[in-house]
Amino acid sequence: MKKHILLVLVFFILVLAGCAQQLSKQDRALLTETHNLAHQAKNQAAQAAQRASDASANAERAAQDAAAASEDAATAASAAVSASEKTDRIFKHGGSK
């Protein structure tokens, strides 16, 4: 969107300056500055898109790690319940002798 706005601005400057006439030094400087700002905006947008992509990939990995940790916790809880039941049976059986 910003790129389109900048392009319209550049076009407007060219129309005002008159395409058939040579640009004044001030107009040329303004046009050059606008062009440079457009390139900077394009580069910043590309960098932001890359950072967003990286963040998304990191979030996906974190979600997978969380799911694996949850699975491990469930397995550990199940093993703890099983061990608790086993020790209860041992103590009950040992106590009845």
A tleap script that builds the chain and sets N, CA, C and O, in Angstrom:
source leaprc.protein.ff14SB
mol = sequence {
  NMET LYS LYS HIE ILE LEU LEU VAL LEU VAL
  PHE PHE ILE LEU VAL LEU ALA GLY CYS ALA
  GLN GLN LEU SER LYS GLN ASP ARG ALA LEU
  LEU THR GLU THR HIE ASN LEU ALA HIE GLN
  ALA LYS ASN GLN ALA ALA GLN ALA ALA GLN
  ARG ALA SER ASP ALA SER ALA ASN ALA GLU
  ARG ALA ALA GLN ASP ALA ALA ALA ALA SER
  GLU ASP ALA ALA THR ALA ALA SER ALA ALA
  VAL SER ALA SER GLU LYS THR ASP ARG ILE
  PHE LYS HIE GLY GLY SER CLYS
}
set mol.1.N position { 0.825 -1.183 0.000 }
set mol.1.CA position { 0.000 0.000 0.000 }
set mol.1.C position { 0.872 1.250 0.000 }
set mol.1.O position { 0.631 2.178 -0.773 }
set mol.2.N position { 1.886 1.278 0.864 }
set mol.2.CA position { 2.778 2.427 0.922 }
set mol.2.C position { 3.510 2.603 -0.403 }
set mol.2.O position { 3.770 3.722 -0.846 }
set mol.3.N position { 3.838 1.470 -1.026 }
set mol.3.CA position { 4.542 1.531 -2.306 }
set mol.3.C position { 3.679 2.236 -3.341 }
set mol.3.O position { 4.173 3.049 -4.121 }
set mol.4.N position { 2.390 1.922 -3.344 }
set mol.4.CA position { 1.480 2.553 -4.294 }
set mol.4.C position { 1.372 4.053 -4.026 }
set mol.4.O position { 1.348 4.854 -4.960 }
set mol.5.N position { 1.310 4.423 -2.771 }
set mol.5.CA position { 1.228 5.838 -2.414 }
set mol.5.C position { 2.476 6.566 -2.886 }
set mol.5.O position { 2.394 7.664 -3.436 }
set mol.6.N position { 3.637 5.947 -2.667 }
set mol.6.CA position { 4.879 6.575 -3.100 }
set mol.6.C position { 4.950 6.694 -4.618 }
set mol.6.O position { 5.424 7.699 -5.148 }
set mol.7.N position { 4.482 5.675 -5.306 }
set mol.7.CA position { 4.487 5.732 -6.768 }
set mol.7.C position { 3.564 6.839 -7.275 }
set mol.7.O position { 3.906 7.550 -8.220 }
set mol.8.N position { 2.406 6.985 -6.652 }
set mol.8.CA position { 1.490 8.061 -7.032 }
set mol.8.C position { 2.138 9.410 -6.763 }
set mol.8.O position { 2.015 10.334 -7.566 }
set mol.9.N position { 2.824 9.522 -5.637 }
set mol.9.CA position { 3.517 10.764 -5.300 }
set mol.9.C position { 4.582 11.090 -6.346 }
set mol.9.O position { 4.687 12.231 -6.796 }
set mol.10.N position { 5.361 10.098 -6.725 }
set mol.10.CA position { 6.395 10.306 -7.748 }
set mol.10.C position { 5.747 10.731 -9.065 }
set mol.10.O position { 6.225 11.655 -9.724 }
set mol.11.N position { 4.676 10.068 -9.444 }
set mol.11.CA position { 3.974 10.426 -10.676 }
set mol.11.C position { 3.460 11.862 -10.598 }
set mol.11.O position { 3.581 12.624 -11.558 }
set mol.12.N position { 2.898 12.219 -9.473 }
set mol.12.CA position { 2.384 13.580 -9.278 }
set mol.12.C position { 3.505 14.603 -9.407 }
set mol.12.O position { 3.317 15.649 -10.028 }
set mol.13.N position { 4.653 14.318 -8.836 }
set mol.13.CA position { 5.803 15.227 -8.935 }
set mol.13.C position { 6.239 15.370 -10.386 }
set mol.13.O position { 6.536 16.471 -10.849 }
set mol.14.N position { 6.275 14.250 -11.098 }
set mol.14.CA position { 6.658 14.302 -12.516 }
set mol.14.C position { 5.668 15.123 -13.333 }
set mol.14.O position { 6.068 15.892 -14.207 }
set mol.15.N position { 4.393 14.965 -13.054 }
set mol.15.CA position { 3.375 15.729 -13.780 }
set mol.15.C position { 3.526 17.209 -13.486 }
set mol.15.O position { 3.452 18.040 -14.392 }
set mol.16.N position { 3.740 17.542 -12.210 }
set mol.16.CA position { 3.913 18.947 -11.847 }
set mol.16.C position { 5.158 19.545 -12.496 }
set mol.16.O position { 5.139 20.691 -12.945 }
set mol.17.N position { 6.216 18.786 -12.544 }
set mol.17.CA position { 7.463 19.288 -13.111 }
set mol.17.C position { 7.373 19.395 -14.631 }
set mol.17.O position { 8.119 20.151 -15.253 }
set mol.18.N position { 6.475 18.651 -15.208 }
set mol.18.CA position { 6.336 18.656 -16.667 }
set mol.18.C position { 7.294 17.648 -17.263 }
set mol.18.O position { 8.508 17.853 -17.259 }
set mol.19.N position { 6.740 16.548 -17.780 }
set mol.19.CA position { 7.584 15.466 -18.286 }
set mol.19.C position { 8.458 15.919 -19.449 }
set mol.19.O position { 9.559 15.397 -19.626 }
set mol.20.N position { 7.991 16.884 -20.249 }
set mol.20.CA position { 8.757 17.331 -21.411 }
set mol.20.C position { 9.895 18.265 -21.015 }
set mol.20.O position { 10.851 18.436 -21.772 }
set mol.21.N position { 9.798 18.866 -19.836 }
set mol.21.CA position { 10.829 19.798 -19.395 }
set mol.21.C position { 11.851 19.073 -18.541 }
set mol.21.O position { 11.567 18.035 -17.943 }
set mol.22.N position { 13.034 19.634 -18.499 }
set mol.22.CA position { 14.068 19.053 -17.646 }
set mol.22.C position { 13.744 19.435 -16.205 }
set mol.22.O position { 13.339 20.564 -15.929 }
set mol.23.N position { 13.925 18.496 -15.299 }
set mol.23.CA position { 13.637 18.757 -13.891 }
set mol.23.C position { 14.656 19.734 -13.320 }
set mol.23.O position { 15.835 19.713 -13.673 }
set mol.24.N position { 14.171 20.585 -12.433 }
set mol.24.CA position { 15.095 21.485 -11.743 }
set mol.24.C position { 15.912 20.670 -10.751 }
set mol.24.O position { 15.562 19.530 -10.444 }
set mol.25.N position { 16.984 21.239 -10.256 }
set mol.25.CA position { 17.822 20.529 -9.281 }
set mol.25.C position { 17.021 20.177 -8.039 }
set mol.25.O position { 17.179 19.093 -7.479 }
set mol.26.N position { 16.169 21.086 -7.612 }
set mol.26.CA position { 15.360 20.833 -6.418 }
set mol.26.C position { 14.366 19.696 -6.676 }
set mol.26.O position { 14.189 18.822 -5.827 }
set mol.27.N position { 13.716 19.707 -7.850 }
set mol.27.CA position { 12.777 18.638 -8.187 }
set mol.27.C position { 13.495 17.300 -8.320 }
set mol.27.O position { 12.997 16.268 -7.869 }
set mol.28.N position { 14.663 17.329 -8.941 }
set mol.28.CA position { 15.440 16.099 -9.102 }
set mol.28.C position { 15.849 15.552 -7.728 }
set mol.28.O position { 15.795 14.345 -7.494 }
set mol.29.N position { 16.254 16.446 -6.829 }
set mol.29.CA position { 16.638 16.020 -5.479 }
set mol.29.C position { 15.440 15.421 -4.752 }
set mol.29.O position { 15.565 14.404 -4.069 }
set mol.30.N position { 14.275 16.056 -4.899 }
set mol.30.CA position { 13.064 15.542 -4.264 }
set mol.30.C position { 12.673 14.193 -4.851 }
set mol.30.O position { 12.286 13.281 -4.120 }
set mol.31.N position { 12.772 14.070 -6.156 }
set mol.31.CA position { 12.455 12.808 -6.820 }
set mol.31.C position { 13.422 11.706 -6.386 }
set mol.31.O position { 13.009 10.574 -6.138 }
set mol.32.N position { 14.701 12.043 -6.297 }
set mol.32.CA position { 15.706 11.075 -5.855 }
set mol.32.C position { 15.444 10.651 -4.414 }
set mol.32.O position { 15.528 9.469 -4.080 }
set mol.33.N position { 15.129 11.620 -3.568 }
set mol.33.CA position { 14.846 11.305 -2.164 }
set mol.33.C position { 13.611 10.411 -2.050 }
set mol.33.O position { 13.595 9.464 -1.264 }
set mol.34.N position { 12.581 10.716 -2.835 }
set mol.34.CA position { 11.365 9.894 -2.830 }
set mol.34.C position { 11.673 8.477 -3.304 }
set mol.34.O position { 11.180 7.501 -2.739 }
set mol.35.N position { 12.484 8.378 -4.333 }
set mol.35.CA position { 12.882 7.067 -4.854 }
set mol.35.C position { 13.635 6.274 -3.791 }
set mol.35.O position { 13.367 5.091 -3.583 }
set mol.36.N position { 14.575 6.928 -3.123 }
set mol.36.CA position { 15.349 6.258 -2.071 }
set mol.36.C position { 14.456 5.824 -0.916 }
set mol.36.O position { 14.619 4.731 -0.374 }
set mol.37.N position { 13.511 6.686 -0.541 }
set mol.37.CA position { 12.583 6.325 0.536 }
set mol.37.C position { 11.704 5.149 0.135 }
set mol.37.O position { 11.386 4.297 0.964 }
set mol.38.N position { 11.312 5.100 -1.130 }
set mol.38.CA position { 10.511 3.971 -1.609 }
set mol.38.C position { 11.303 2.673 -1.520 }
set mol.38.O position { 10.761 1.639 -1.129 }
set mol.39.N position { 12.581 2.721 -1.881 }
set mol.39.CA position { 13.424 1.523 -1.770 }
set mol.39.C position { 13.617 1.120 -0.310 }
set mol.39.O position { 13.590 -0.068 0.015 }
set mol.40.N position { 13.809 2.089 0.560 }
set mol.40.CA position { 13.950 1.782 1.986 }
set mol.40.C position { 12.677 1.136 2.521 }
set mol.40.O position { 12.737 0.161 3.270 }
set mol.41.N position { 11.529 1.680 2.135 }
set mol.41.CA position { 10.251 1.116 2.583 }
set mol.41.C position { 10.084 -0.311 2.072 }
set mol.41.O position { 9.602 -1.183 2.794 }
set mol.42.N position { 10.482 -0.542 0.823 }
set mol.42.CA position { 10.389 -1.890 0.247 }
set mol.42.C position { 11.281 -2.860 1.022 }
set mol.42.O position { 10.861 -3.972 1.341 }
set mol.43.N position { 12.505 -2.439 1.323 }
set mol.43.CA position { 13.431 -3.302 2.069 }
set mol.43.C position { 12.925 -3.567 3.480 }
set mol.43.O position { 13.013 -4.691 3.976 }
set mol.44.N position { 12.398 -2.533 4.123 }
set mol.44.CA position { 11.873 -2.711 5.473 }
set mol.44.C position { 10.670 -3.646 5.475 }
set mol.44.O position { 10.512 -4.455 6.389 }
set mol.45.N position { 9.832 -3.539 4.464 }
set mol.45.CA position { 8.679 -4.435 4.362 }
set mol.45.C position { 9.133 -5.878 4.167 }
set mol.45.O position { 8.560 -6.795 4.754 }
set mol.46.N position { 10.152 -6.081 3.350 }
set mol.46.CA position { 10.681 -7.435 3.137 }
set mol.46.C position { 11.275 -7.995 4.426 }
set mol.46.O position { 11.086 -9.168 4.746 }
set mol.47.N position { 11.997 -7.146 5.165 }
set mol.47.CA position { 12.574 -7.586 6.438 }
set mol.47.C position { 11.475 -7.919 7.442 }
set mol.47.O position { 11.568 -8.914 8.161 }
set mol.48.N position { 10.442 -7.095 7.492 }
set mol.48.CA position { 9.330 -7.347 8.415 }
set mol.48.C position { 8.616 -8.647 8.055 }
set mol.48.O position { 8.228 -9.410 8.940 }
set mol.49.N position { 8.444 -8.898 6.772 }
set mol.49.CA position { 7.809 -10.143 6.332 }
set mol.49.C position { 8.661 -11.348 6.723 }
set mol.49.O position { 8.130 -12.378 7.138 }
set mol.50.N position { 9.979 -11.222 6.591 }
set mol.50.CA position { 10.873 -12.317 6.971 }
set mol.50.C position { 10.815 -12.561 8.476 }
set mol.50.O position { 10.766 -13.707 8.925 }
set mol.51.N position { 10.819 -11.468 9.257 }
set mol.51.CA position { 10.729 -11.617 10.717 }
set mol.51.C position { 9.400 -12.249 11.118 }
set mol.51.O position { 9.358 -13.066 12.038 }
set mol.52.N position { 8.334 -11.887 10.449 }
set mol.52.CA position { 7.028 -12.484 10.739 }
set mol.52.C position { 7.029 -13.971 10.403 }
set mol.52.O position { 6.474 -14.785 11.143 }
set mol.53.N position { 7.649 -14.314 9.295 }
set mol.53.CA position { 7.747 -15.724 8.907 }
set mol.53.C position { 8.572 -16.511 9.922 }
set mol.53.O position { 8.206 -17.621 10.308 }
set mol.54.N position { 9.693 -15.920 10.349 }
set mol.54.CA position { 10.533 -16.569 11.359 }
set mol.54.C position { 9.773 -16.739 12.670 }
set mol.54.O position { 9.854 -17.788 13.308 }
set mol.55.N position { 9.039 -15.710 13.070 }
set mol.55.CA position { 8.270 -15.776 14.315 }
set mol.55.C position { 7.196 -16.854 14.227 }
set mol.55.O position { 6.940 -17.567 15.198 }
set mol.56.N position { 6.577 -16.967 13.071 }
set mol.56.CA position { 5.557 -17.995 12.871 }
set mol.56.C position { 6.169 -19.389 12.980 }
set mol.56.O position { 5.595 -20.279 13.608 }
set mol.57.N position { 7.329 -19.572 12.368 }
set mol.57.CA position { 8.011 -20.872 12.442 }
set mol.57.C position { 8.414 -21.180 13.880 }
set mol.57.O position { 8.279 -22.316 14.335 }
set mol.58.N position { 8.910 -20.165 14.598 }
set mol.58.CA position { 9.284 -20.364 15.999 }
set mol.58.C position { 8.065 -20.703 16.844 }
set mol.58.O position { 8.146 -21.550 17.734 }
set mol.59.N position { 6.945 -20.057 16.577 }
set mol.59.CA position { 5.721 -20.339 17.324 }
set mol.59.C position { 5.243 -21.763 17.054 }
set mol.59.O position { 4.769 -22.454 17.956 }
set mol.60.N position { 5.375 -22.188 15.810 }
set mol.60.CA position { 4.972 -23.554 15.458 }
set mol.60.C position { 5.854 -24.573 16.179 }
set mol.60.O position { 5.361 -25.573 16.701 }
set mol.61.N position { 7.167 -24.309 16.201 }
set mol.61.CA position { 8.075 -25.217 16.921 }
set mol.61.C position { 7.762 -25.218 18.413 }
set mol.61.O position { 7.794 -26.268 19.055 }
set mol.62.N position { 7.461 -24.049 18.965 }
set mol.62.CA position { 7.135 -23.960 20.390 }
set mol.62.C position { 5.853 -24.737 20.692 }
set mol.62.O position { 5.755 -25.400 21.725 }
set mol.63.N position { 4.880 -24.655 19.799 }
set mol.63.CA position { 3.631 -25.400 19.989 }
set mol.63.C position { 3.893 -26.903 19.936 }
set mol.63.O position { 3.318 -27.663 20.715 }
set mol.64.N position { 4.755 -27.330 19.023 }
set mol.64.CA position { 5.101 -28.752 18.942 }
set mol.64.C position { 5.837 -29.201 20.200 }
set mol.64.O position { 5.577 -30.284 20.724 }
set mol.65.N position { 6.754 -28.366 20.683 }
set mol.65.CA position { 7.474 -28.685 21.919 }
set mol.65.C position { 6.518 -28.762 23.104 }
set mol.65.O position { 6.650 -29.637 23.959 }
set mol.66.N position { 5.556 -27.844 23.152 }
set mol.66.CA position { 4.578 -27.847 24.241 }
set mol.66.C position { 3.717 -29.104 24.185 }
set mol.66.O position { 3.412 -29.695 25.220 }
set mol.67.N position { 3.326 -29.513 22.984 }
set mol.67.CA position { 2.529 -30.732 22.835 }
set mol.67.C position { 3.331 -31.951 23.282 }
set mol.67.O position { 2.801 -32.837 23.951 }
set mol.68.N position { 4.608 -31.993 22.910 }
set mol.68.CA position { 5.463 -33.112 23.325 }
set mol.68.C position { 5.643 -33.116 24.838 }
set mol.68.O position { 5.616 -34.176 25.463 }
set mol.69.N position { 5.828 -31.934 25.436 }
set mol.69.CA position { 5.980 -31.845 26.888 }
set mol.69.C position { 4.699 -32.276 27.588 }
set mol.69.O position { 4.748 -32.932 28.629 }
set mol.70.N position { 3.565 -31.915 27.027 }
set mol.70.CA position { 2.279 -32.318 27.597 }
set mol.70.C position { 2.116 -33.834 27.540 }
set mol.70.O position { 1.635 -34.457 28.487 }
set mol.71.N position { 2.525 -34.414 26.415 }
set mol.71.CA position { 2.484 -35.871 26.270 }
set mol.71.C position { 3.391 -36.550 27.294 }
set mol.71.O position { 3.008 -37.539 27.920 }
set mol.72.N position { 4.604 -36.002 27.456 }
set mol.72.CA position { 5.545 -36.542 28.438 }
set mol.72.C position { 4.981 -36.432 29.851 }
set mol.72.O position { 5.131 -37.351 30.656 }
set mol.73.N position { 4.334 -35.310 30.151 }
set mol.73.CA position { 3.747 -35.121 31.478 }
set mol.73.C position { 2.619 -36.121 31.710 }
set mol.73.O position { 2.487 -36.667 32.806 }
set mol.74.N position { 1.811 -36.361 30.687 }
set mol.74.CA position { 0.726 -37.335 30.814 }
set mol.74.C position { 1.288 -38.736 31.033 }
set mol.74.O position { 0.764 -39.500 31.843 }
set mol.75.N position { 2.350 -39.069 30.314 }
set mol.75.CA position { 2.996 -40.375 30.485 }
set mol.75.C position { 3.569 -40.508 31.893 }
set mol.75.O position { 3.427 -41.550 32.534 }
set mol.76.N position { 4.217 -39.444 32.369 }
set mol.76.CA position { 4.787 -39.465 33.718 }
set mol.76.C position { 3.692 -39.574 34.770 }
set mol.76.O position { 3.851 -40.293 35.756 }
set mol.77.N position { 2.586 -38.871 34.570 }
set mol.77.CA position { 1.472 -38.939 35.523 }
set mol.77.C position { 0.883 -40.343 35.546 }
set mol.77.O position { 0.556 -40.867 36.611 }
set mol.78.N position { 0.748 -40.950 34.374 }
set mol.78.CA position { 0.221 -42.312 34.290 }
set mol.78.C position { 1.158 -43.290 34.995 }
set mol.78.O position { 0.710 -44.185 35.712 }
set mol.79.N position { 2.462 -43.110 34.784 }
set mol.79.CA position { 3.439 -43.979 35.446 }
set mol.79.C position { 3.396 -43.774 36.954 }
set mol.79.O position { 3.539 -44.733 37.713 }
set mol.80.N position { 3.199 -42.532 37.398 }
set mol.80.CA position { 3.126 -42.255 38.833 }
set mol.80.C position { 1.890 -42.904 39.451 }
set mol.80.O position { 1.962 -43.456 40.548 }
set mol.81.N position { 0.767 -42.840 38.758 }
set mol.81.CA position { -0.462 -43.480 39.250 }
set mol.81.C position { -0.257 -44.982 39.328 }
set mol.81.O position { -0.627 -45.616 40.316 }
set mol.82.N position { 0.330 -45.546 38.290 }
set mol.82.CA position { 0.582 -46.988 38.264 }
set mol.82.C position { 1.509 -47.399 39.403 }
set mol.82.O position { 1.270 -48.402 40.075 }
set mol.83.N position { 2.567 -46.618 39.618 }
set mol.83.CA position { 3.501 -46.927 40.703 }
set mol.83.C position { 2.820 -46.789 42.054 }
set mol.83.O position { 3.063 -47.590 42.957 }
set mol.84.N position { 1.975 -45.786 42.199 }
set mol.84.CA position { 1.259 -45.581 43.459 }
set mol.84.C position { 0.318 -46.749 43.743 }
set mol.84.O position { 0.247 -47.241 44.869 }
set mol.85.N position { -0.400 -47.186 42.712 }
set mol.85.CA position { -1.304 -48.327 42.877 }
set mol.85.C position { -0.523 -49.587 43.231 }
set mol.85.O position { -0.964 -50.390 44.053 }
set mol.86.N position { 0.628 -49.754 42.611 }
set mol.86.CA position { 1.454 -50.937 42.882 }
set mol.86.C position { 1.957 -50.921 44.321 }
set mol.86.O position { 1.919 -51.945 45.003 }
set mol.87.N position { 2.430 -49.762 44.788 }
set mol.87.CA position { 2.915 -49.688 46.174 }
set mol.87.C position { 1.769 -49.878 47.154 }
set mol.87.O position { 1.954 -50.480 48.212 }
set mol.88.N position { 0.575 -49.368 46.813 }
set mol.88.CA position { -0.590 -49.596 47.682 }
set mol.88.C position { -0.887 -51.087 47.796 }
set mol.88.O position { -1.149 -51.586 48.891 }
set mol.89.N position { -0.848 -51.802 46.671 }
set mol.89.CA position { -1.107 -53.251 46.698 }
set mol.89.C position { -0.047 -53.976 47.516 }
set mol.89.O position { -0.358 -54.896 48.271 }
set mol.90.N position { 1.218 -53.554 47.362 }
set mol.90.CA position { 2.304 -54.199 48.115 }
set mol.90.C position { 2.096 -53.997 49.608 }
set mol.90.O position { 2.204 -54.943 50.389 }
set mol.91.N position { 1.797 -52.756 50.007 }
set mol.91.CA position { 1.598 -52.487 51.437 }
set mol.91.C position { 0.364 -53.195 51.972 }
set mol.91.O position { 0.383 -53.708 53.091 }
set mol.92.N position { -0.714 -53.230 51.184 }
set mol.92.CA position { -1.932 -53.910 51.636 }
set mol.92.C position { -1.693 -55.413 51.729 }
set mol.92.O position { -2.123 -56.052 52.689 }
set mol.93.N position { -1.018 -55.971 50.748 }
set mol.93.CA position { -0.749 -57.405 50.745 }
set mol.93.C position { 0.221 -57.757 51.862 }
set mol.93.O position { 0.054 -58.761 52.555 }
set mol.94.N position { 1.229 -56.923 52.026 }
set mol.94.CA position { 2.213 -57.157 53.083 }
set mol.94.C position { 1.597 -56.987 54.457 }
set mol.94.O position { 1.996 -57.681 55.393 }
set mol.95.N position { 0.631 -56.080 54.612 }
set mol.95.CA position { -0.019 -55.833 55.899 }
set mol.95.C position { -0.977 -56.933 56.290 }
set mol.95.O position { -1.254 -57.097 57.478 }
set mol.96.N position { -1.507 -57.708 55.328 }
set mol.96.CA position { -2.484 -58.756 55.638 }
set mol.96.C position { -1.813 -60.048 56.053 }
set mol.96.O position { -2.492 -60.952 56.540 }
set mol.97.N position { -0.525 -60.169 55.884 }
set mol.97.CA position { 0.175 -61.411 56.255 }
set mol.97.C position { 0.327 -61.531 57.714 }
set mol.97.O position { 0.892 -62.513 58.197 }
savepdb mol mol.pdb
quit
